[in-house]
Amino acid sequence: MVRGFPLLRGLALGVGLLAAAAATQAMSIRELHALETNEKDGKLYANYYLVGVMEGMRQANDAAQRRGEKPAFCVQGRRLEPAMARILFQGELGRHHDFYEADMPVELVMEAALGTSYRCAP
């Protein structure tokens, strides 16, 4: 067996998963709420989804900074932990309940929450 083969297989799997994720549609606020209320472990699943969205945005933001682009938000040593994903999401929805519609993507809310809570210094 070639030593690099498992690495190549893992890389191909990762690329395939990214392509599949790009082809799927983001979850809406309505769908997240339905997941929370209609599934046995729905609240737990929704929390995992929110953590994934937050962590994905953080990684994309960090990558943009490495490319020299202006970041969407700046953590700068402040606390940003997975357990905070729901608090950030709910806080943003609560502050702007008249703006967000049920069919808007969860990612839109989380992006605004991170931008508001972790503003970049001018």
Secondary structure, DSSP 8 states (H G I E B T S, - for coil): --TTHHHHHHHHHHHHHHHHHHHS---BHHHHHHHHHHSTTHHHHHHHHHHHHHHHHHHHHHHHHHTT---S---TTS---GGGHHHHHHHHHHHTTTT--TTSBHHHHHHHHHHHHT----
